[in-house]
Amino acid sequence: MAEGKEVVEYWWSKAEAADVLVFDLDGTLINSDLANFLSYDAAISQVLSIRSQMAFDPNNRTTRETIKKQFPAICSDKLYQVVAEKERLYCNYLPQTVLNLQIISILERSIGK
């Protein structure tokens, strides 16, 4: 598929033909992978009382499965605590999210359609 402006034009043509536009927030309107990683990293430090030594990988979203692989000895109770703490801390990292400006462009063009 085309890059940059051509991608926006392609999706605009699809949006123009639609009566309703529905977007997923995470990974579509915004990229929150870094905020997600940072909140997991902080949660691990707090719950397990260790530095996680995990590195941010922009190509792979950090999930509870990632945590299980990184810490194979983690018990389900501790994993639950990490996930709960990650959710609590997530709002601290919202400034690390990034808008998808191409999708915003499509939304702006569709206003008043």
All heavy atoms as an XYZ file, in Angstrom:
904
protein
N       0.841     -1.181      0.000
C       0.000      0.000      0.000
C       0.888      1.247      0.000
O       2.028      1.217      0.418
C      -0.907     -0.005      1.231
C      -1.864      1.152      1.223
S      -3.058      1.110      2.568
C      -4.022     -0.296      2.077
N       0.358      2.359     -0.419
C       1.082      3.626     -0.520
C       1.460      4.150      0.853
O       0.906      3.763      1.860
C       0.214      4.633     -1.254
N       2.411      5.052      0.865
C       2.891      5.625      2.119
C       2.373      7.048      2.324
O       1.950      7.711      1.386
C       4.430      5.660      2.123
C       5.076      4.307      2.153
C       4.776      3.518      3.422
O       4.764      4.097      4.504
O       4.532      2.308      3.302
N       2.421      7.519      3.571
C       2.145      8.902      3.908
C       0.798      9.419      3.470
O      -0.240      8.877      3.811
N       0.829     10.490      2.677
C      -0.390     11.160      2.247
C      -1.298     10.234      1.444
O      -2.522     10.305      1.545
C      -0.042     12.405      1.432
C      -1.233     13.243      1.087
C      -0.851     14.517      0.387
C      -2.111     15.314      0.097
N      -1.823     16.543     -0.596
N      -0.724      9.347      0.669
C      -1.525      8.417     -0.126
C      -2.315      7.459      0.772
O      -3.432      7.081      0.427
C      -0.638      7.646     -1.093
C      -0.066      8.529     -2.187
C       0.937      7.807     -3.058
O       1.268      6.643     -2.781
O       1.402      8.423     -4.025
N      -1.729      7.079      1.907
C      -2.438      6.219      2.862
C      -3.653      6.958      3.404
O      -4.756      6.412      3.475
C      -1.509      5.771      4.016
C      -2.296      5.091      5.116
C      -0.414      4.860      3.499
N      -3.455      8.226      3.773
C      -4.564      9.028      4.293
C      -5.646      9.163      3.236
O      -6.838      9.017      3.527
C      -4.064     10.421      4.762
C      -5.235     11.315      5.134
C      -3.116     10.275      5.944
N      -5.259      9.416      2.005
C      -6.236      9.555      0.924
C      -7.004      8.249      0.705
O      -8.215      8.265      0.472
C      -5.562     10.004     -0.371
C      -5.021     11.420     -0.312
C      -6.092     12.460      0.003
O      -7.219     12.356     -0.519
O      -5.790     13.385      0.780
N      -6.308      7.128      0.794
C      -6.960      5.824      0.645
C      -8.024      5.647      1.727
O      -9.171      5.299      1.436
C      -5.916      4.701      0.720
C      -6.523      3.327      0.839
C      -7.029      2.681     -0.284
C      -6.593      2.681      2.065
C      -7.589      1.417     -0.182
C      -7.153      1.415      2.180
C      -7.648      0.786      1.056
O      -8.212     -0.461      1.165
N      -7.651      5.906      2.968
C      -8.605      5.722      4.066
C      -9.689      6.795      4.047
O     -10.820      6.545      4.445
C      -7.879      5.661      5.415
C      -7.208      4.343      5.571
C      -5.871      4.087      5.513
C      -7.848      3.075      5.748
N      -5.642      2.743      5.646
C      -6.830      2.095      5.796
C      -9.174      2.671      5.861
C      -7.107      0.749      5.961
C      -9.442      1.323      6.038
C      -8.428      0.378      6.080
N      -9.344      7.992      3.593
C     -10.372      9.027      3.479
C     -11.441      8.590      2.488
O     -12.632      8.755      2.730
C      -9.780     10.366      3.079
C     -10.849     11.347      2.738
C     -11.098     11.895      1.522
C     -11.881     11.843      3.594
N     -12.201     12.703      1.569
C     -12.703     12.697      2.838
C     -12.192     11.656      4.930
C     -13.805     13.355      3.359
C     -13.292     12.311      5.461
C     -14.082     13.151      4.681
N     -11.039      8.000      1.370
C     -12.021      7.559      0.375
C     -12.941      6.497      0.963
O     -14.134      6.475      0.684
C     -11.339      7.050     -0.888
O     -10.648      5.843     -0.638
N     -12.403      5.626      1.804
C     -13.241      4.623      2.480
C     -14.176      5.300      3.485
O     -15.353      4.956      3.567
C     -12.369      3.594      3.193
C     -11.634      2.679      2.250
C     -11.497      1.338      2.936
C     -11.049      0.278      2.015
N     -12.078     -0.419      1.321
N     -13.644      6.253      4.254
C     -14.450      6.953      5.259
C     -15.542      7.785      4.600
O     -16.661      7.885      5.108
C     -13.555      7.837      6.132
N     -15.222      8.371      3.457
C     -16.180      9.214      2.746
C     -17.416      8.428      2.327
O     -18.525      8.956      2.318
C     -15.487      9.800      1.513
C     -16.170     10.984      0.916
C     -15.282     11.627     -0.143
O     -14.620     10.895     -0.905
O     -15.260     12.853     -0.191
N     -17.253      7.163      2.037
C     -18.371      6.318      1.609
C     -19.164      5.762      2.790
O     -20.253      5.217      2.602
C     -17.844      5.165      0.758
N     -18.650      5.931      3.986
C     -19.296      5.340      5.171
C     -20.268      6.320      5.823
O     -20.103      7.535      5.741
C     -18.236      4.938      6.187
N     -21.291      5.772      6.465
C     -22.223      6.588      7.243
C     -21.732      6.769      8.677
O     -22.073      7.742      9.336
C     -23.610      5.932      7.285
C     -24.275      5.932      5.911
O     -24.063      6.903      5.155
O     -24.984      4.971      5.609
N     -20.969      5.811      9.151
C     -20.477      5.818     10.530
C     -18.995      5.469     10.514
O     -18.568      4.582      9.781
C     -21.237      4.780     11.392
C     -20.668      4.723     12.790
C     -22.720      5.076     11.421
N     -18.210      6.171     11.337
C     -16.790      5.850     11.505
C     -16.580      5.350     12.931
O     -16.985      6.004     13.886
C     -15.919      7.085     11.267
C     -15.978      7.689      9.880
C     -15.140      8.962      9.825
C     -15.494      6.695      8.846
N     -15.950      4.200     13.047
C     -15.656      3.627     14.359
C     -14.158      3.376     14.418
O     -13.583      2.784     13.504
C     -16.427      2.294     14.575
C     -16.063      1.682     15.907
C     -17.916      2.525     14.464
N     -13.525      3.836     15.483
C     -12.088      3.658     15.650
C     -11.792      3.028     16.988
O     -12.393      3.370     17.996
C     -11.357      5.018     15.603
C     -11.320      5.641     14.254
C     -12.309      6.514     13.863
C     -10.287      5.357     13.380
C     -12.278      7.111     12.624
C     -10.250      5.940     12.131
C     -11.241      6.818     11.757
N     -10.846      2.129     16.985
C     -10.261      1.606     18.207
C      -9.327      2.695     18.727
O      -8.634      3.343     17.937
C      -9.493      0.321     17.870
C      -8.731     -0.206     19.050
O      -9.349     -0.809     19.925
O      -7.509      0.021     19.084
N      -9.298      2.900     20.000
C      -8.465      3.963     20.553
C      -6.991      3.574     20.556
O      -6.159      4.211     19.932
C      -8.923      4.297     21.983
C      -8.142      5.383     22.698
C      -8.330      6.710     22.010
C      -8.565      5.464     24.141
N      -6.662      2.498     21.241
C      -5.267      2.131     21.451
C      -4.681      1.459     20.214
O      -5.171      0.445     19.760
C      -5.158      1.202     22.664
C      -3.732      1.015     23.109
O      -2.907      1.888     22.822
O      -3.454     -0.008     23.736
N      -3.647      2.046     19.686
C      -3.006      1.509     18.496
C      -3.619      2.030     17.213
O      -3.126      1.741     16.125
N      -4.692      2.775     17.313
C      -5.316      3.356     16.131
C      -5.294      4.877     16.263
O      -4.568      5.548     15.555
C      -6.756      2.842     15.941
O      -6.713      1.420     15.863
C      -7.371      3.400     14.675
N      -6.096      5.415     17.183
C      -6.085      6.870     17.385
C      -4.850      7.329     18.155
O      -4.351      8.420     17.927
C      -7.333      7.322     18.136
C      -8.622      7.341     17.333
C      -9.788      7.754     18.217
C      -8.519      8.255     16.137
N      -4.401      6.503     19.075
C      -3.195      6.836     19.828
C      -2.294      5.614     19.913
O      -2.749      4.484     19.832
C      -3.484      7.348     21.259
C      -4.173      6.263     22.090
C      -4.264      8.629     21.250
C      -4.197      6.553     23.561
N      -1.019      5.862     20.075
C      -0.069      4.788     20.345
C       0.309      4.908     21.815
O       0.913      5.896     22.221
C       1.164      4.912     19.461
C       2.144      3.781     19.708
O       2.145      3.154     20.768
N       2.976      3.513     18.730
N      -0.064      3.906     22.582
C       0.200      3.932     24.019
C       1.199      2.859     24.442
O       1.325      2.568     25.630
C      -1.111      3.751     24.791
O      -1.664      2.484     24.498
N       1.927      2.291     23.484
C       2.843      1.202     23.822
C       3.910      1.610     24.841
O       4.222      0.844     25.750
C       3.507      0.640     22.569
C       2.551     -0.172     21.716
O       1.447     -0.499     22.202
O       2.910     -0.481     20.569
N       4.470      2.802     24.703
C       5.495      3.242     25.653
C       4.892      3.450     27.038
O       5.462      3.014     28.045
C       6.198      4.510     25.171
C       7.290      5.053     26.093
C       8.368      3.998     26.345
C       7.895      6.322     25.508
N       3.732      4.091     27.110
C       3.070      4.292     28.410
C       2.733      2.960     29.056
O       2.902      2.780     30.270
C       1.804      5.126     28.229
N       2.275      2.017     28.254
C       1.965      0.678     28.742
C       3.219      0.009     29.308
O       3.210     -0.533     30.418
C       1.382     -0.147     27.599
C       0.988     -1.526     28.010
O       0.059     -1.709     28.788
N       1.692     -2.517     27.495
N       4.323      0.062     28.547
C       5.585     -0.528     29.006
C       6.064      0.114     30.302
O       6.437     -0.581     31.254
C       6.672     -0.384     27.931
C       8.044     -0.673     28.458
C       8.460     -1.985     28.630
C       8.900      0.344     28.808
C       9.724     -2.269     29.146
C      10.158      0.084     29.324
C      10.571     -1.225     29.491
N       6.068      1.448     30.335
C       6.575      2.147     31.520
C       5.740      1.837     32.765
O       6.289      1.694     33.862
C       6.615      3.659     31.262
C       7.642      4.111     30.229
C       7.430      5.590     29.888
C       9.061      3.848     30.705
N       4.434      1.713     32.599
C       3.592      1.393     33.755
C       3.821     -0.047     34.216
O       3.858     -0.315     35.422
C       2.113      1.664     33.464
O       1.658      0.940     32.351
N       4.026     -0.984     33.301
C       4.390     -2.355     33.694
C       5.746     -2.371     34.396
O       5.929     -3.031     35.413
C       4.442     -3.288     32.485
C       3.201     -4.093     32.262
C       2.503     -3.997     31.065
C       2.721     -4.979     33.229
C       1.359     -4.749     30.836
C       1.583     -5.730     33.008
C       0.906     -5.612     31.820
O      -0.222     -6.357     31.609
N       6.707     -1.654     33.842
C       8.055     -1.615     34.415
C       8.015     -1.092     35.854
O       8.639     -1.670     36.752
C       8.948     -0.744     33.537
C      10.417     -0.936     33.821
O      10.891     -2.092     33.801
O      11.107      0.077     34.049
N       7.272     -0.009     36.072
C       7.146      0.553     37.422
C       6.412     -0.403     38.354
O       6.781     -0.558     39.526
C       6.429      1.901     37.362
N       5.386     -1.060     37.838
C       4.620     -2.011     38.655
C       5.495     -3.183     39.093
O       5.417     -3.629     40.243
C       3.403     -2.508     37.883
N       6.308     -3.678     38.192
C       7.221     -4.778     38.534
C       8.171     -4.354     39.638
O       8.391     -5.087     40.608
C       7.987     -5.248     37.284
C       7.033     -5.989     36.360
C       9.191     -6.114     37.652
C       7.553     -6.177     34.955
N       8.728     -3.156     39.509
C       9.637     -2.649     40.541
C       8.954     -2.577     41.895
O       9.543     -2.941     42.911
C      10.165     -1.269     40.154
O      10.971     -1.363     39.005
N       7.706     -2.121     41.909
C       6.993     -1.975     43.177
C       6.545     -3.307     43.754
O       6.725     -3.565     44.936
C       5.803     -1.040     43.009
C       6.241      0.393     42.812
C       5.077      1.364     42.786
O       3.989      1.059     43.241
N       5.321      2.544     42.256
N       5.967     -4.153     42.945
C       5.401     -5.412     43.444
C       6.491     -6.430     43.757
O       6.443     -7.099     44.793
C       4.380     -6.004     42.446
C       3.928     -7.393     42.863
C       3.179     -5.065     42.294
N       7.472     -6.550     42.881
C       8.510     -7.561     43.062
C       9.755     -7.027     43.763
O      10.676     -7.783     44.064
C       8.903     -8.169     41.704
C       7.775     -8.800     40.892
C       8.317     -9.356     39.580
C       7.061     -9.876     41.694
N       9.782     -5.720     44.001
C      10.909     -5.057     44.675
C      12.242     -5.308     43.965
O      13.271     -5.523     44.602
C      11.004     -5.499     46.140
O       9.826     -5.183     46.827
N      12.191     -5.301     42.635
C      13.399     -5.440     41.828
C      13.294     -4.514     40.624
O      12.208     -4.107     40.250
C      13.600     -6.890     41.307
C      12.412     -7.318     40.440
C      13.832     -7.863     42.442
C      12.624     -8.607     39.691
N      14.444     -4.204     40.034
C      14.411     -3.509     38.743
C      14.168     -4.562     37.686
O      14.808     -5.605     37.686
C      15.724     -2.772     38.489
C      15.827     -1.521     39.328
C      16.887     -0.558     38.845
N      16.992     -0.419     37.410
C      16.461      0.584     36.707
N      15.761      1.505     37.305
N      16.639      0.654     35.396
N      13.260     -4.309     36.785
C      12.816     -5.348     35.860
C      13.852     -5.733     34.814
O      13.829     -6.841     34.318
C      11.528     -4.911     35.173
O      11.798     -3.931     34.192
N      14.730     -4.843     34.421
C      15.712     -5.100     33.363
C      15.054     -5.326     31.997
O      15.704     -5.770     31.064
C      16.609     -6.299     33.713
C      17.352     -6.176     35.022
C      18.360     -5.034     35.029
O      19.077     -4.839     34.064
N      18.391     -4.262     36.097
N      13.756     -5.048     31.894
C      13.090     -5.162     30.599
C      13.460     -3.947     29.755
O      13.675     -2.866     30.287
C      11.565     -5.209     30.764
C      11.056     -6.445     31.412
S       9.257     -6.662     31.303
C       8.589     -5.052     31.593
N      13.514     -4.151     28.453
C      13.785     -3.052     27.533
C      12.537     -2.818     26.686
O      11.861     -3.771     26.298
C      14.972     -3.390     26.643
N      12.262     -1.561     26.400
C      11.115     -1.227     25.561
C      11.388     -1.691     24.133
O      12.427     -1.416     23.553
C      10.856      0.281     25.591
C       9.751      0.704     24.666
C       8.457      0.259     24.872
C      10.009      1.537     23.597
C       7.432      0.634     24.016
C       8.997      1.932     22.741
C       7.705      1.478     22.955
N      10.430     -2.401     23.576
C      10.495     -2.856     22.185
C       9.282     -2.277     21.457
O       8.162     -2.721     21.685
C      10.477     -4.386     22.120
C      10.525     -4.921     20.702
O      10.460     -4.123     19.736
O      10.626     -6.152     20.549
N       9.491     -1.277     20.601
C       8.359     -0.636     19.936
C       7.596     -1.567     18.994
O       6.492     -1.249     18.579
C       8.990      0.526     19.174
C      10.423      0.171     19.033
C      10.768     -0.695     20.207
N       8.157     -2.716     18.684
C       7.491     -3.657     17.786
C       6.657     -4.708     18.516
O       5.963     -5.485     17.869
C       8.518     -4.350     16.896
C       9.233     -3.367     16.003
O       8.605     -2.532     15.377
N      10.539     -3.446     15.976
N       6.764     -4.754     19.841
C       6.036     -5.747     20.626
C       5.448     -5.091     21.864
O       6.184     -4.600     22.717
C       6.956     -6.895     21.042
C       7.400     -7.721     19.866
O       6.576     -8.245     19.120
N       8.702     -7.822     19.664
N       4.134     -5.109     21.966
C       3.456     -4.522     23.119
C       3.684     -5.391     24.351
O       3.587     -6.615     24.297
C       1.961     -4.401     22.844
C       1.205     -3.684     23.949
C      -0.202     -3.375     23.481
N      -0.982     -2.769     24.517
C      -0.994     -1.466     24.815
N      -0.227     -0.637     24.132
N      -1.755     -0.985     25.774
N       3.981     -4.760     25.472
C       4.172     -5.468     26.730
C       2.810     -5.899     27.265
O       1.887     -5.095     27.359
C       4.883     -4.572     27.764
O       6.112     -4.102     27.194
C       5.174     -5.329     29.044
N       2.697     -7.179     27.592
C       1.455     -7.749     28.106
C       1.771     -8.629     29.308
O       2.941     -8.871     29.623
C       0.759     -8.611     27.033
O       1.600     -9.740     26.761
C       0.486     -7.832     25.754
N       0.728     -9.176     29.919
C       0.973    -10.106     31.030
C       1.716    -11.340     30.538
O       2.477    -11.935     31.283
C      -0.312    -10.450     31.766
C      -1.330    -11.169     30.958
C      -2.642    -11.346     31.682
N      -3.331    -10.069     31.724
C      -4.159     -9.687     32.675
N      -4.472    -10.493     33.644
N      -4.717     -8.504     32.655
N       1.524    -11.705     29.264
C       2.280    -12.833     28.694
C       3.773    -12.497     28.613
O       4.621    -13.346     28.856
C       1.728    -13.210     27.315
C       0.314    -13.755     27.341
C       0.161    -14.966     28.258
O       1.044    -15.865     28.223
O      -0.826    -15.019     29.007
N       4.074    -11.249     28.259
C       5.459    -10.793     28.224
C       6.067    -10.913     29.616
O       7.208    -11.361     29.763
C       5.534     -9.317     27.770
O       4.813     -9.149     26.564
C       6.963     -8.858     27.605
N       5.306    -10.512     30.618
C       5.790    -10.552     32.001
C       6.044    -12.002     32.421
O       7.067    -12.303     33.048
C       4.785     -9.875     32.962
C       4.495     -8.434     32.523
C       5.285     -9.932     34.410
C       5.699     -7.556     32.324
N       5.142    -12.909     32.058
C       5.336    -14.330     32.390
C       6.624    -14.870     31.759
O       7.349    -15.641     32.387
C       4.156    -15.168     31.892
C       2.905    -15.040     32.709
C       1.883    -16.034     32.146
C       0.473    -15.620     32.386
N      -0.499    -16.538     31.778
N       6.902    -14.465     30.518
C       8.121    -14.931     29.851
C       9.370    -14.322     30.477
O      10.387    -14.989     30.622
C       8.062    -14.599     28.357
C       7.098    -15.464     27.591
C       7.055    -15.070     26.133
C       5.978    -15.858     25.414
N       5.765    -15.381     24.045
N       9.278    -13.053     30.833
C      10.423    -12.354     31.421
C      10.724    -12.861     32.835
O      11.867    -12.916     33.243
C      10.142    -10.846     31.453
C      11.287     -9.996     31.923
C      12.346     -9.804     30.863
O      12.075     -9.900     29.682
N      13.560     -9.541     31.280
N       9.665    -13.224     33.546
C       9.784    -13.695     34.931
C       9.078    -15.046     35.056
O       7.976    -15.134     35.602
C       9.166    -12.675     35.896
C       9.777    -11.317     35.813
C       9.210    -10.329     35.010
C      10.942    -11.018     36.496
C       9.774     -9.079     34.910
C      11.522     -9.769     36.399
C      10.944     -8.788     35.609
N       9.690    -16.117     34.552
C       9.008    -17.417     34.515
C       8.623    -17.973     35.888
O       7.703    -18.786     35.990
C      10.010    -18.334     33.812
C      11.286    -17.598     33.769
C      11.005    -16.157     33.979
N       9.282    -17.529     36.940
C       8.973    -18.042     38.282
C       7.863    -17.249     38.975
O       7.481    -17.574     40.102
C      10.234    -18.033     39.151
N       7.318    -16.233     38.299
C       6.293    -15.407     38.951
C       5.026    -16.235     39.187
O       4.562    -16.945     38.295
C       5.993    -14.121     38.128
C       5.189    -13.128     38.961
C       5.303    -14.448     36.818
C       5.085    -11.748     38.328
N       4.500    -16.160     40.396
C       3.266    -16.894     40.704
C       2.064    -16.071     40.242
O       2.174    -14.872     39.995
C       3.175    -17.210     42.196
S       2.956    -15.765     43.245
N       0.932    -16.721     40.121
C      -0.253    -16.039     39.590
C      -0.697    -14.887     40.492
O      -1.178    -13.871     39.994
C      -1.392    -17.028     39.371
O      -1.723    -17.673     40.570
N      -0.528    -15.011     41.813
C      -0.892    -13.913     42.715
C      -0.036    -12.676     42.462
O      -0.543    -11.557     42.415
C      -0.763    -14.334     44.187
C      -1.864    -15.272     44.624
O      -2.897    -15.366     43.917
O      -1.704    -15.914     45.686
N       1.267    -12.888     42.313
C       2.172    -11.755     42.047
C       1.890    -11.148     40.671
O       1.919     -9.933     40.503
C       3.638    -12.176     42.151
C       4.113    -12.388     43.559
C       4.152    -11.073     44.314
C       4.713    -11.293     45.711
N       4.694    -10.071     46.503
N       1.608    -11.997     39.694
C       1.281    -11.489     38.362
C       0.020    -10.641     38.425
O      -0.044     -9.554     37.842
C       1.114    -12.631     37.362
C       0.774    -12.213     35.937
C       1.856    -11.320     35.336
C       0.552    -13.440     35.071
N      -0.976    -11.105     39.149
C      -2.219    -10.346     39.331
C      -1.908     -8.995     39.973
O      -2.447     -7.964     39.562
C      -3.202    -11.145     40.188
C      -4.467    -10.396     40.486
C      -5.507    -10.344     39.565
C      -4.625     -9.712     41.699
C      -6.669     -9.636     39.832
C      -5.778     -9.000     41.968
C      -6.795     -8.961     41.039
O      -7.927     -8.253     41.311
N      -1.041     -8.986     40.975
C      -0.668     -7.735     41.648
C       0.060     -6.798     40.692
O      -0.174     -5.584     40.706
C       0.212     -8.027     42.861
C      -0.508     -8.683     44.016
C       0.446     -9.074     45.139
O       1.521     -8.491     45.286
N       0.050    -10.065     45.918
N       0.942     -7.346     39.861
C       1.662     -6.525     38.875
C       0.670     -5.876     37.917
O       0.739     -4.678     37.643
C       2.720     -7.356     38.107
C       3.231     -6.602     36.883
C       3.880     -7.728     39.020
N      -0.253     -6.672     37.408
C      -1.241     -6.147     36.450
C      -2.113     -5.076     37.108
O      -2.365     -4.018     36.519
C      -2.098     -7.287     35.861
C      -3.248     -6.740     35.029
C      -1.233     -8.229     35.031
N      -2.549     -5.316     38.339
C      -3.378     -4.334     39.054
C      -2.600     -3.046     39.303
O      -3.129     -1.941     39.130
C      -3.878     -4.931     40.369
N      -1.337     -3.176     39.684
C      -0.504     -1.993     39.933
C      -0.219     -1.256     38.629
O      -0.211     -0.030     38.587
C       0.803     -2.400     40.625
C       1.667     -1.243     41.041
C       1.061     -0.360     42.120
O      -0.004     -0.690     42.696
O       1.655      0.695     42.403
N      -0.020     -2.000     37.551
C       0.177     -1.391     36.235
C      -1.025     -0.530     35.866
O      -0.878      0.604     35.406
C       0.411     -2.484     35.191
C       0.531     -1.981     33.767
C      -0.761     -2.177     33.027
C      -0.655     -1.738     31.597
N      -1.946     -1.697     30.915
N      -2.229     -1.057     36.090
C      -3.455     -0.301     35.789
C      -3.538      0.964     36.636
O      -3.947      2.017     36.157
C      -4.689     -1.174     35.997
C      -4.802     -2.328     35.025
C      -4.939     -1.876     33.576
O      -5.572     -0.841     33.312
O      -4.398     -2.581     32.701
N      -3.159      0.852     37.901
C      -3.199      2.010     38.792
C      -2.188      3.075     38.365
O      -2.467      4.275     38.403
C      -2.920      1.565     40.238
C      -3.170      2.656     41.271
C      -2.766      2.214     42.665
N      -1.317      2.175     42.837
C      -0.536      3.248     42.947
N      -1.040      4.458     42.880
N       0.759      3.114     43.117
N      -1.013      2.656     37.918
C       0.060      3.584     37.557
C      -0.066      4.158     36.140
O       0.574      5.161     35.821
C       1.415      2.874     37.672
C       1.856      2.465     39.065
C       3.083      1.565     38.990
C       2.138      3.700     39.906
N      -0.863      3.513     35.305
C      -0.932      3.871     33.891
C      -1.164      5.368     33.655
O      -0.537      5.966     32.774
C      -2.015      3.037     33.201
C      -2.086      3.242     31.722
C      -1.187      2.618     30.873
C      -3.056      4.073     31.154
C      -1.242      2.804     29.504
C      -3.116      4.255     29.788
C      -2.215      3.622     28.978
O      -2.276      3.824     27.623
N      -2.034      5.973     34.425
C      -2.353      7.394     34.215
C      -1.119      8.288     34.368
O      -1.063      9.364     33.774
C      -3.475      7.840     35.138
S      -3.079      7.747     36.884
N      -0.118      7.845     35.134
C       1.115      8.631     35.288
C       1.902      8.732     33.985
O       2.746      9.615     33.839
C       2.017      8.015     36.361
C       1.382      8.019     37.727
O       0.530      8.843     38.031
N       1.774      7.078     38.549
N       1.659      7.820     33.079
C       2.440      7.747     31.845
C       1.652      8.183     30.609
O       2.140      8.053     29.484
C       2.997      6.325     31.672
C       3.895      5.961     32.826
C       3.425      5.182     33.876
C       5.192      6.444     32.900
C       4.231      4.879     34.961
C       6.010      6.147     33.981
C       5.525      5.366     35.003
O       6.330      5.079     36.083
N       0.468      8.716     30.803
C      -0.319      9.189     29.664
C       0.414     10.225     28.808
O       0.223     10.245     27.593
C      -1.669      9.731     30.132
C      -2.670      8.656     30.570
C      -3.933      9.299     31.110
C      -2.986      7.698     29.441
N       1.268     11.073     29.393
C       2.018     12.009     28.531
C       2.933     11.306     27.522
O       3.413     11.933     26.580
C       2.831     12.842     29.521
C       2.044     12.777     30.795
C       1.462     11.385     30.818
N       3.168     10.018     27.695
C       4.027      9.265     26.780
C       3.252      8.695     25.585
O       3.832      8.024     24.741
C       4.723      8.121     27.528
C       5.572      8.578     28.681
C       6.674      9.528     28.247
O       7.296      9.346     27.210
N       6.897     10.570     29.025
N       1.943      8.951     25.527
C       1.152      8.483     24.391
C       1.297      9.466     23.225
O       1.604     10.641     23.429
C      -0.337      8.324     24.763
O      -0.860      9.589     25.162
C      -0.520      7.306     25.882
N       1.067      8.976     22.015
C       1.253      9.790     20.811
C       0.025      9.640     19.919
O      -0.416      8.525     19.637
C       2.509      9.328     20.032
C       2.717     10.158     18.777
C       3.734      9.373     20.916
N      -0.521     10.774     19.488
C      -1.645     10.750     18.551
C      -1.209     10.253     17.180
O      -0.122     10.571     16.715
C      -2.215     12.160     18.359
C      -3.163     12.689     19.403
C      -3.499     14.140     19.093
C      -4.414     11.856     19.473
N      -2.077      9.501     16.528
C      -1.861      9.095     15.150
C      -2.430     10.214     14.283
O      -3.633     10.301     14.063
C      -2.567      7.762     14.860
C      -2.350      7.299     13.447
O      -2.047      8.083     12.545
N      -2.495      6.009     13.241
N      -1.551     11.070     13.806
C      -1.986     12.267     13.084
C      -2.676     11.947     11.763
O      -3.528     12.714     11.311
C      -0.803     13.201     12.872
C      -0.190     13.745     14.174
C       1.007     14.638     13.867
C      -1.225     14.493     14.995
N      -2.361     10.824     11.147
C      -3.047     10.456      9.903
C      -4.516     10.151     10.172
O      -5.387     10.577      9.418
C      -2.365      9.262      9.244
C      -1.005      9.606      8.674
C      -0.343      8.412      8.032
O      -0.570      7.274      8.407
N       0.500      8.683      7.042
N      -4.799      9.432     11.250
C      -6.194      9.122     11.585
C      -6.917     10.401     12.013
O      -8.073     10.617     11.631
C      -6.286      8.051     12.688
C      -5.654      6.741     12.218
C      -7.715      7.844     13.141
C      -6.358      6.081     11.056
N      -6.246     11.258     12.763
C      -6.848     12.534     13.161
C      -7.206     13.336     11.917
O      -8.269     13.955     11.851
C      -5.905     13.322     14.096
C      -5.660     12.550     15.408
C      -6.446     14.723     14.372
C      -6.899     12.225     16.204
N      -6.347     13.309     10.916
C      -6.610     14.016      9.659
C      -7.896     13.500      9.004
O      -8.720     14.272      8.515
C      -5.425     13.850      8.720
O      -5.750     14.236      7.425
N      -8.055     12.174      8.995
C      -9.267     11.577      8.413
C     -10.505     12.014      9.205
O     -11.529     12.388      8.626
C      -9.155     10.042      8.379
C      -8.094      9.640      7.343
C     -10.490      9.387      8.082
C      -7.688      8.180      7.400
N     -10.394     12.017     10.525
C     -11.527     12.436     11.356
C     -11.876     13.904     11.118
O     -13.040     14.271     10.999
C     -11.225     12.212     12.837
C     -11.241     10.769     13.313
C     -10.767     10.679     14.751
C     -12.618     10.170     13.156
N     -10.853     14.745     11.041
C     -11.098     16.169     10.798
C     -11.792     16.395      9.459
O     -12.683     17.227      9.348
C      -9.773     16.946     10.849
C      -9.237     17.096     12.256
C      -7.857     17.729     12.314
O      -7.127     17.706     11.287
O      -7.500     18.215     13.381
N     -11.387     15.658      8.448
C     -11.998     15.812      7.126
C     -13.440     15.304      7.112
O     -14.252     15.768      6.319
C     -11.191     15.060      6.076
C      -9.929     15.805      5.676
C      -9.137     15.067      4.648
N      -9.841     14.927      3.385
C      -9.291     14.400      2.303
N      -8.046     13.972      2.326
N      -9.990     14.276      1.193
N     -13.742     14.370      7.995
C     -15.101     13.797      7.988
C     -16.100     14.666      8.741
O     -17.305     14.494      8.581
C     -15.078     12.392      8.582
O     -14.808     12.438      9.963
N     -15.635     15.623      9.538
C     -16.545     16.506     10.269
C     -17.306     17.353      9.261
O     -16.740     17.970      8.376
C     -15.764     17.395     11.259
C     -15.138     16.525     12.350
C     -16.680     18.456     11.878
C     -14.207     17.270     13.278
N     -18.611     17.344      9.390
C     -19.444     18.145      8.501
C     -19.641     17.518      7.128
O     -20.107     18.165      6.215
N     -19.270     16.257      7.003
C     -19.412     15.536      5.731
C     -20.852     15.474      5.284
O     -21.778     15.432      5.966
C     -18.832     14.129      5.905
C     -18.972     13.252      4.730
C     -18.403     11.891      5.055
C     -19.559     10.931      5.038
N     -19.249      9.587      5.201
